[in-house]
Amino acid sequence: MPPKKTNNQFLQQAQAIHGNEYKYLSEYQGATKLIQILHVECGREFYMIPDKHINSKQKCSHCFGPKKKTHAEFLREAKVIHGDKYEYICIWSCRHCPSLD
């Protein structure tokens, strides 16, 4: 088993991959122990597994993750694709859906 990476070794690797894009708010405790990270550009703090941040080059999920559609965007796209073939009924009570009374 290779020796455990030190916090300084992790920081050097992270900077080599991500530059100064992130600040690391907690100490590296191992490849699979969550660390707290600050994305300097957007100011968001998040937790990530160090192995995924280094080896998979994962980034801030807010800035680089999949963008979710709003309810209205989904309905517009569905109407373009399917026309009036389907009726979309919201089964949850939410601010995006008309009342089902």
Secondary structure, 3 states (H helix, E strand, C coil): CCCCCCHHHHHHHHHHHHCCCEEECCCCCCCCCCEEEEECCCCCEEEECHHHHHCCCCCCHHHHCCCCCCHHHHHHHHHHHHCCCCCCCCCCCCCCCCCCC
